[in-house]
Amino acid sequence: MAQSQLHQTLNPPQTPTHQQGYEYDLVIVGGGIIGLTLAAALKDSGLSVLLIEAKVESAAVTKGQAYAVHMLSARIYQGIGVWENMLPQIATYRQVHLSDADYPDIVKFQTADIGTEDLGYVAEHQALLYPLQEFVKNCPNVTYLCPAEVIDTCYQQDMVVIDIKVAEEMRRVRSLLVVAADGGRSRTRQAAGIKTFGWKYWQSCIVVFVKPEKPHNNTAYEKFWRSGPFAILPLLGNRCRIVWTAPHEEAKALCALDDEQFLFELQQRYGNQMGKLELLGDRFIFPVQLMQSDHYALHRLALVGDAAHNCHPVGGQGLNLGIRDVAALSQIIQEARSRSQDIGSIQVLKQYERWRRRENIVILGFTDLLDRMFSNNFLPIVIIRRIGLGVLRRTPLVKIFALKLMIGLLGRTPKLARH
């Protein structure tokens, strides 16, 4: 999308806040999917919002990134009012097949398990990004700056002072709250001195698009091989997105193969259920890590999405955790404003931190356990996990619980998703 389409002048909406010495109620740093989702969620909040994005086109667009979009995330986007614009560009999956390598005891999750029409969705990056950009451009309470860069942030008792570079011009704005949505290497988080803990895995992920010979039948697959999880996500046009986890050196060696050799190795893990595969586009590789911030909130600062946490890609949880963060934060600050509370106060923001940090830790732990349990060939663990798969397949209550955990239907439901 062209720069001229995204850049709006820095003229904040005329609201009573100006009489109190600040131009915006909140400033969102980072205009990717998570930052845009927060701005969109605040459309009818009565809050004046400044959204700042440094890049006109992100690396996720150029690499053709794709995501699993869970049921709760879809309901949040429905609550915001943008889902109908996304849906025509998004694939649906109605079954999930979970297996331990080529072990025949496959767990099959189906819509009948939870009584819904779909189990989830798969969206390429731009299928979420572009509708959100269009939606936000039509929000009268949102000023959208792109490209623009935050140079300095000064947190004061009653406001935050933010210096912004727009083209070659420096501008200064004041706000009640800053929300960091600027990714895993968040400069906003680092500048605020918030520490993180976690670890880098011994694995990297290879991502690539393929076109199978036979229909994918709207089925998603999660296959656990000794080297790591192997996911097949169905896309529109009978394409699939592969997320292939392997130890670093093995992943590099696989990426270095020519197309014919790579396809041969890919087919061994993919299986023959869809016939022969055709590679579409380039393959990309990235390292995997788990990260959790010590705090999601300080006085006048909140972290959302990858700025707050990262998890293993198994189960496609990462983006969905960020969408839930946004729904929770927007609810907390709107409720605080309705009670005439200061939305940037630590008392208000701690409510968001307590809600989301606890739930995110559960998912981070769940994805870490899955990866460690299945990414090895230690016989006692192999026996335990295959017994576990048998229990999961044959015990409806356990199966439904696991499915709801994976698609976000456990835990506290934000108001945006209640419709």
C-alpha positions as CSV (number, residue, x, y, z in Angstrom):
1,M,0.0,0.0,0.0
2,A,1.4,3.4,-1.0
3,Q,2.8,5.7,1.5
4,S,0.4,8.5,0.6
5,Q,-2.5,6.2,1.4
6,L,-1.3,5.6,5.0
7,H,0.0,9.0,6.1
8,Q,-2.4,11.3,7.9
9,T,-1.5,14.8,9.1
10,L,-0.7,15.1,12.8
11,N,-3.9,17.0,13.7
12,P,-5.4,15.2,16.7
13,P,-9.2,15.0,17.0
14,Q,-10.7,18.0,18.8
15,T,-11.7,16.5,22.1
16,P,-11.8,17.9,25.7
17,T,-8.4,16.3,26.4
18,H,-6.7,19.3,24.9
19,Q,-7.8,21.5,27.8
20,Q,-5.9,19.1,30.1
21,G,-2.5,19.5,28.3
22,Y,-2.2,16.4,26.1
23,E,-3.2,15.8,22.5
24,Y,-4.0,12.1,22.6
25,D,-5.5,9.6,25.1
26,L,-3.1,6.9,23.9
27,V,-0.3,6.4,21.4
28,I,0.2,3.0,19.8
29,V,3.8,2.3,18.7
30,G,3.7,-0.3,15.9
31,G,1.2,-0.4,13.1
32,G,1.4,-4.1,12.2
33,I,-1.6,-6.4,12.7
34,I,-1.6,-6.1,16.5
35,G,-1.3,-2.3,16.6
36,L,-4.0,-1.9,13.9
37,T,-6.3,-4.3,15.8
38,L,-6.0,-2.2,19.0
39,A,-6.7,1.0,17.1
40,A,-9.7,-0.6,15.4
41,A,-11.0,-2.0,18.7
42,L,-11.1,1.6,20.1
43,K,-13.1,3.0,17.2
44,D,-16.2,3.8,19.3
45,S,-14.4,4.3,22.6
46,G,-14.4,8.1,22.5
47,L,-10.6,8.0,23.0
48,S,-8.3,9.9,20.7
49,V,-5.6,7.6,19.3
50,L,-2.3,8.1,17.5
51,L,-1.0,5.1,15.7
52,I,2.7,5.2,14.6
53,E,4.3,2.7,12.1
54,A,7.9,3.0,10.9
55,K,7.7,0.9,7.7
56,V,5.4,1.3,4.7
57,E,5.7,-2.4,3.9
58,S,6.7,-5.0,6.5
59,A,8.9,-8.0,6.0
60,A,5.9,-10.2,6.8
61,V,4.3,-8.9,3.6
62,T,7.3,-9.5,1.4
63,K,7.8,-13.0,2.8
64,G,4.2,-13.9,2.4
65,Q,3.7,-14.7,6.1
66,A,0.6,-16.7,7.0
67,Y,-1.1,-17.4,10.3
68,A,-3.6,-19.7,11.9
69,V,-6.5,-17.5,13.1
70,H,-8.3,-19.2,16.0
71,M,-12.0,-19.1,16.8
72,L,-11.7,-16.6,19.6
73,S,-9.7,-14.3,17.4
74,A,-12.3,-14.5,14.7
75,R,-15.0,-13.5,17.2
76,I,-12.9,-10.6,18.4
77,Y,-12.7,-9.3,14.8
78,Q,-16.4,-9.8,14.4
79,G,-16.9,-7.7,17.5
80,I,-14.7,-5.0,16.1
81,G,-16.7,-5.1,12.8
82,V,-13.8,-5.9,10.4
83,W,-14.2,-9.7,10.0
84,E,-16.6,-9.5,7.0
85,N,-13.9,-7.7,5.1
86,M,-11.3,-10.3,6.0
87,L,-13.3,-13.4,5.4
88,P,-13.3,-13.5,1.6
89,Q,-9.5,-13.7,1.6
90,I,-9.2,-16.3,4.4
91,A,-9.3,-20.1,4.2
92,T,-11.4,-22.1,6.7
93,Y,-10.4,-25.4,8.2
94,R,-13.0,-27.8,9.6
95,Q,-10.7,-30.7,10.7
96,V,-7.4,-30.9,12.5
97,H,-5.3,-34.1,12.3
98,L,-2.8,-34.5,15.1
99,S,-0.2,-37.3,14.8
100,D,3.1,-38.5,16.2
101,A,5.2,-39.0,13.0
102,D,3.9,-42.0,11.1
103,Y,2.3,-43.6,14.2
104,P,-1.2,-44.7,13.0
105,D,-3.2,-43.5,16.1
106,I,-4.2,-40.1,14.7
107,V,-6.3,-37.7,16.8
108,K,-9.0,-36.1,14.6
109,F,-10.6,-32.9,15.8
110,Q,-13.8,-32.0,14.0
111,T,-16.5,-29.3,14.1
112,A,-18.9,-31.7,15.7
113,D,-16.6,-31.8,18.8
114,I,-17.6,-28.3,19.8
115,G,-20.7,-27.7,17.7
116,T,-19.4,-25.0,15.4
117,E,-19.3,-24.6,11.6
118,D,-15.5,-24.1,11.5
119,L,-12.6,-24.9,13.8
120,G,-10.4,-22.0,12.6
121,Y,-9.0,-20.1,9.7
122,V,-5.7,-19.5,7.9
123,A,-4.8,-16.0,6.7
124,E,-1.9,-14.6,4.7
125,H,-0.5,-11.5,6.3
126,Q,-2.0,-9.0,3.9
127,A,-5.4,-10.6,4.2
128,L,-5.5,-9.3,7.8
129,L,-3.3,-6.2,7.4
130,Y,-5.0,-4.5,4.5
131,P,-8.6,-4.7,5.8
132,L,-7.4,-3.4,9.2
133,Q,-5.6,-0.5,7.5
134,E,-8.7,0.5,5.6
135,F,-10.9,0.1,8.7
136,V,-8.6,2.3,10.8
137,K,-8.4,5.0,8.1
138,N,-12.1,5.4,8.5
139,C,-11.9,5.7,12.3
140,P,-12.4,9.5,13.0
141,N,-10.7,9.2,16.4
142,V,-7.5,7.6,15.0
143,T,-4.6,9.5,13.5
144,Y,-2.4,7.1,11.5
145,L,1.2,8.0,10.8
146,C,3.3,5.9,8.4
147,P,6.2,6.1,8.0
148,A,7.1,7.7,11.3
149,E,9.6,6.8,14.0
150,V,9.5,7.3,17.8
151,I,12.8,8.9,18.8
152,D,12.3,9.5,22.5
153,T,9.7,8.8,25.2
154,C,9.6,10.5,28.5
155,Y,7.2,9.1,31.1
156,Q,5.9,11.7,33.5
157,Q,3.5,11.5,36.4
158,D,0.5,12.9,34.5
159,M,1.4,12.1,30.9
160,V,3.9,10.8,28.4
161,V,5.9,13.1,26.1
162,I,6.8,11.4,22.8
163,D,9.2,12.8,20.2
164,I,8.4,11.6,16.7
165,K,10.3,11.9,13.4
166,V,8.1,12.3,10.4
167,A,10.1,12.5,7.2
168,E,12.9,14.9,8.3
169,E,10.7,16.8,10.7
170,M,10.6,16.3,14.5
171,R,7.3,16.6,16.3
172,R,6.3,16.3,20.0
173,V,3.0,14.9,21.3
174,R,1.7,14.3,24.8
175,S,-0.5,11.3,25.7
176,L,-2.0,9.6,28.8
177,L,-0.8,6.1,27.7
178,V,1.8,4.5,25.3
179,V,1.1,1.0,24.0
180,A,4.0,-1.0,22.7
181,A,3.0,-3.1,19.7
182,D,6.4,-2.9,18.0
183,G,7.3,-6.6,18.0
184,G,9.7,-9.0,19.7
185,R,12.6,-6.6,19.7
186,S,10.5,-3.8,21.0
187,R,12.5,-0.6,21.3
188,T,9.7,0.8,23.5
189,R,10.0,-2.1,25.9
190,Q,13.8,-1.9,26.0
191,A,13.8,1.9,26.5
192,A,11.4,1.4,29.5
193,G,13.9,-1.0,31.1
194,I,11.5,-4.0,31.1
195,K,13.4,-7.2,31.3
196,T,12.4,-10.5,29.7
197,F,13.2,-14.1,30.4
198,G,13.0,-17.2,28.2
199,W,15.3,-19.1,25.9
200,K,16.1,-19.8,22.3
201,Y,15.2,-23.2,21.1
202,W,17.7,-25.6,19.3
203,Q,15.3,-25.4,16.3
204,S,14.5,-23.1,13.4
205,C,11.4,-23.0,11.3
206,I,11.2,-23.3,7.5
207,V,8.1,-21.8,6.0
208,V,7.0,-22.3,2.4
209,F,3.9,-22.4,0.2
210,V,3.0,-25.5,-1.8
211,K,0.2,-26.6,-4.1
212,P,-0.9,-30.2,-3.7
213,E,-2.1,-32.4,-6.5
214,K,-5.3,-33.3,-4.7
215,P,-7.7,-31.0,-2.6
216,H,-6.7,-30.3,1.0
217,N,-10.4,-30.6,2.0
218,N,-10.0,-27.7,4.6
219,T,-8.0,-29.9,6.9
220,A,-5.1,-28.7,9.0
221,Y,-2.3,-31.1,10.1
222,E,0.1,-31.0,13.0
223,K,2.6,-33.8,12.6
224,F,5.2,-34.3,15.3
225,W,8.5,-35.6,14.0
226,R,11.6,-36.3,16.1
227,S,13.2,-33.2,14.6
228,G,10.2,-31.0,15.5
229,P,6.6,-30.2,14.7
230,F,5.5,-30.1,11.0
231,A,2.3,-28.1,10.3
232,I,0.2,-28.1,7.1
233,L,-2.2,-25.1,7.0
234,P,-4.9,-25.0,4.2
235,L,-5.1,-21.8,2.1
236,L,-7.4,-20.5,-0.6
237,G,-6.7,-21.7,-4.2
238,N,-5.9,-25.3,-2.9
239,R,-2.6,-24.0,-1.6
240,C,-1.0,-25.0,1.8
241,R,1.4,-23.2,4.1
242,I,4.1,-25.4,5.6
243,V,5.7,-24.6,9.0
244,W,8.5,-27.1,9.3
245,T,10.6,-27.1,12.5
246,A,14.0,-28.8,12.6
247,P,17.3,-28.3,14.5
248,H,19.2,-25.3,13.2
249,E,21.9,-27.1,11.1
250,E,19.3,-29.5,9.6
251,A,17.0,-26.6,8.7
252,K,19.9,-24.7,7.0
253,A,20.8,-27.8,5.1
254,L,17.2,-28.3,4.0
255,C,17.0,-24.8,2.8
256,A,20.2,-25.2,0.8
257,L,18.8,-28.1,-1.2
258,D,17.7,-27.6,-4.8
259,D,13.9,-27.6,-5.4
260,E,13.8,-31.3,-6.4
261,Q,15.7,-32.5,-3.4
262,F,13.8,-30.2,-1.1
263,L,10.5,-31.5,-2.4
264,F,11.6,-35.0,-1.9
265,E,12.4,-34.4,1.8
266,L,9.2,-32.4,2.2
267,Q,7.1,-35.2,0.7
268,Q,8.5,-37.7,3.3
269,R,7.0,-35.6,6.1
270,Y,4.0,-34.3,4.3
271,G,2.6,-37.7,3.4
272,N,0.8,-38.8,0.2
273,Q,-2.7,-37.9,1.2
274,M,-2.8,-35.0,-1.3
275,G,-0.6,-36.5,-4.0
276,K,2.4,-34.7,-5.4
277,L,3.5,-31.3,-4.3
278,E,4.4,-28.2,-6.2
279,L,6.6,-25.5,-4.6
280,L,5.3,-22.0,-4.7
281,G,7.7,-19.1,-4.2
282,D,10.7,-19.0,-2.0
283,R,11.3,-20.7,1.3
284,F,12.3,-18.8,4.4
285,I,13.9,-19.8,7.7
286,F,13.8,-18.2,11.1
287,P,14.9,-19.1,14.6
288,V,12.4,-20.1,17.4
289,Q,12.3,-18.7,20.9
290,L,10.2,-18.4,24.0
291,M,10.1,-15.0,25.7
292,Q,8.0,-13.6,28.5
293,S,8.3,-10.0,29.8
294,D,8.7,-9.4,33.5
295,H,5.9,-6.8,33.2
296,Y,3.2,-6.2,30.7
297,A,2.5,-2.8,32.3
298,L,4.2,0.2,33.9
299,H,2.9,3.6,34.8
300,R,1.6,4.9,31.4
301,L,2.9,2.0,29.4
302,A,1.4,-1.3,28.3
303,L,2.9,-4.1,26.1
304,V,0.9,-6.2,23.7
305,G,1.6,-9.0,21.3
306,D,5.2,-9.9,20.5
307,A,6.5,-6.9,22.5
308,A,5.2,-8.8,25.6
309,H,5.8,-12.4,24.7
310,N,6.9,-15.0,22.1
311,C,6.2,-18.7,21.9
312,H,7.0,-21.7,19.9
313,P,5.0,-21.8,16.6
314,V,3.5,-25.2,17.3
315,G,-0.3,-24.8,17.4
316,G,-0.2,-21.4,15.7
317,Q,-0.6,-19.5,19.0
318,G,1.6,-16.4,18.6
319,L,-0.6,-14.0,16.7
320,N,-3.7,-15.1,18.5
321,L,-2.2,-14.3,21.9
322,G,-1.6,-10.8,20.7
323,I,-5.2,-10.4,19.4
324,R,-6.4,-11.5,22.8
325,D,-4.1,-9.0,24.5
326,V,-5.6,-6.2,22.4
327,A,-9.2,-7.3,23.2
328,A,-8.4,-7.3,26.9
329,L,-6.5,-4.0,27.0
330,S,-9.2,-2.2,25.0
331,Q,-11.8,-3.5,27.4
332,I,-9.9,-2.5,30.5
333,I,-9.1,1.1,29.4
334,Q,-12.7,1.7,28.1
335,E,-14.1,0.5,31.4
336,A,-11.7,2.7,33.2
337,R,-12.6,5.8,31.1
338,S,-16.3,5.1,31.7
339,R,-15.5,5.3,35.5
340,S,-13.5,8.6,34.9
341,Q,-10.3,6.8,35.9
342,D,-6.9,7.7,34.4
343,I,-6.3,5.0,31.7
344,G,-2.5,5.4,32.0
345,S,-2.4,4.7,35.7
346,I,-0.6,1.6,37.0
347,Q,-3.8,0.7,38.9
348,V,-5.8,0.4,35.7
349,L,-3.0,-1.2,33.6
350,K,-2.3,-3.9,36.3
351,Q,-5.8,-5.2,35.6
352,Y,-4.7,-5.9,32.1
353,E,-1.4,-7.5,33.2
354,R,-3.1,-9.8,35.7
355,W,-5.6,-11.0,33.0
356,R,-3.3,-11.6,30.1
357,R,0.1,-12.5,31.7
358,R,-1.4,-15.5,33.6
359,E,-3.3,-16.8,30.5
360,N,-0.2,-16.3,28.2
361,I,2.0,-18.2,30.6
362,V,-0.3,-21.2,30.3
363,I,-0.1,-21.2,26.5
364,L,3.7,-20.6,26.5
365,G,4.1,-23.5,28.8
366,F,1.8,-25.7,26.8
367,T,3.6,-25.0,23.5
368,D,7.0,-25.6,25.2
369,L,5.8,-28.9,26.6
370,L,4.4,-30.1,23.3
371,D,7.7,-29.3,21.5
372,R,9.9,-31.0,24.1
373,M,7.6,-34.1,24.5
374,F,7.4,-34.8,20.8
375,S,10.8,-33.5,19.5
376,N,12.8,-36.5,20.7
377,N,13.0,-40.3,20.4
378,F,13.6,-41.2,24.0
379,L,11.7,-44.4,24.4
380,P,9.9,-43.7,27.8
381,I,8.7,-40.4,26.5
382,V,7.6,-41.9,23.2
383,I,5.5,-44.5,25.1
384,I,4.0,-41.8,27.4
385,R,3.0,-39.5,24.5
386,R,1.5,-42.3,22.5
387,I,-0.6,-43.4,25.4
388,G,-1.6,-39.7,25.8
389,L,-2.7,-39.6,22.1
390,G,-4.7,-42.7,22.7
391,V,-6.5,-41.1,25.7
392,L,-7.0,-37.9,23.7
393,R,-8.6,-39.8,20.8
394,R,-10.8,-42.0,22.9
395,T,-11.9,-39.7,25.7
396,P,-14.4,-37.0,24.5
397,L,-14.1,-34.7,27.5
398,V,-10.3,-34.6,27.3
399,K,-10.4,-34.1,23.5
400,I,-12.9,-31.2,23.8
401,F,-10.8,-29.6,26.5
402,A,-7.6,-29.8,24.4
403,L,-9.4,-28.4,21.4
404,K,-10.8,-25.5,23.3
405,L,-7.4,-24.7,24.7
406,M,-5.9,-24.7,21.2
407,I,-8.5,-22.4,19.7
408,G,-8.8,-20.0,22.5
409,L,-12.1,-20.9,24.0
410,L,-10.8,-21.5,27.5
411,G,-10.1,-18.6,29.9
412,R,-11.7,-15.3,30.2
413,T,-13.7,-14.1,27.2
414,P,-13.3,-10.4,26.3
415,K,-16.5,-8.5,25.7
416,L,-15.6,-8.0,22.0
417,A,-16.0,-11.7,21.5
418,R,-19.4,-12.0,23.2
419,H,-21.9,-11.6,20.4
